[in-house]
Amino acid sequence: MLEMLAKHDLISIIDKTLRLDAAKAFDIEAFLQFDDCLTRYAPAGGTSTTSLTKTTNASTATTNNVELGTGHIKAISDDMRESNIPPFVGNDYICVTHPTTLRPFKNEMESINQYTKPGIDMVYAGEVGRYEGFRFVEQTNIPKGGAIDSATFDPYTDTSDAWNSAKSSWAFFFGDDTVIEPIVVPEEMRAKLPGDYGRDKGMGYYYLGAFAGVHETDATQSRIGKWDSAA
C-alpha cells in the first residue's frame, strides 16, 4: 500500500540509502586494516610543531596535544621518503582524515597561498590540495578520536572518543600497496523474493569479500603511518 500510494519513488530512496550504508560498511573494514599499521607519529613531547616521535609497534606513548600543521606534514614526508615507501600516485603520498583535523593545516595553507593567483583560487574553491608530496583527502564515515587507551571508540556504531586534548584526531599517511580487497562477489543490490501474496517485500546489498593489510606485519616494509595519540 505504501508503494502504491506514495508520492515519491520509494525504491530509489531505499536503493540510495542502501548504497550509502554499503559504502560506510566498506570504509569501516578498510579503516580497521589501516588502523593495524605499525608506524605511529606523534609530536615530540606532545606539543612540538616541527618534530615527531615515531614508533613502529602499532602504538605510541605520547599524548598528542597539538593541532596537525605544516611542520608535522614536512617531517612525515621526509620520514616516508627516507624509508623508501613508494608513492601512491605519481610522486605523491596520500593523507586521509577529517575536515576539522585538517582545518588548522588549511588555515596555514591559506596564508601561504593568499598572494598567488593559483593559490587563492584553491582557497576560494575550498580545495585541500597538495603539499610536501601529499594529496589530502577528507572523509566523514569513520568517527574521530580513538586514542590508544580508548575503550569506547567504535566505528561500527559511529561512536567517537575524542583525544584528551581534543586538538586533533587520527590521520593516515600512506604510499602504494597498503590494503587489498579480495572480492568473491562484488557488492550488488538484491530484492527479496516477495511473500504474503506479493505484499512482503525487501531489499538489501550483498557482498562477499574482505580487506587485508599487505605489509603491516614487518615494520621495515610498512607503507602506512598514523598520526596518533596515547590518550
Secondary structure, DSSP 8 states (H G I E B T S, - for coil): -HHHH-SS-HHHHHHHHHHHHHHHHHHHHHHHHHTT-SEEEEEGGGT-SS-EEEESSS-------S---HHHHHHHHHHHHHTT---SBTTBEEEEE-HHHHHHHHHHHHHHHTTSHHHHHHHHHT---EETTEEEEE--SS-SB--TT-SS-BGGGTB-B--TT-S---EEEE-SS-EE--EEEEEEEEE---BTTTTB--EEEEEEE--EESSTT-GGG--EEEE----
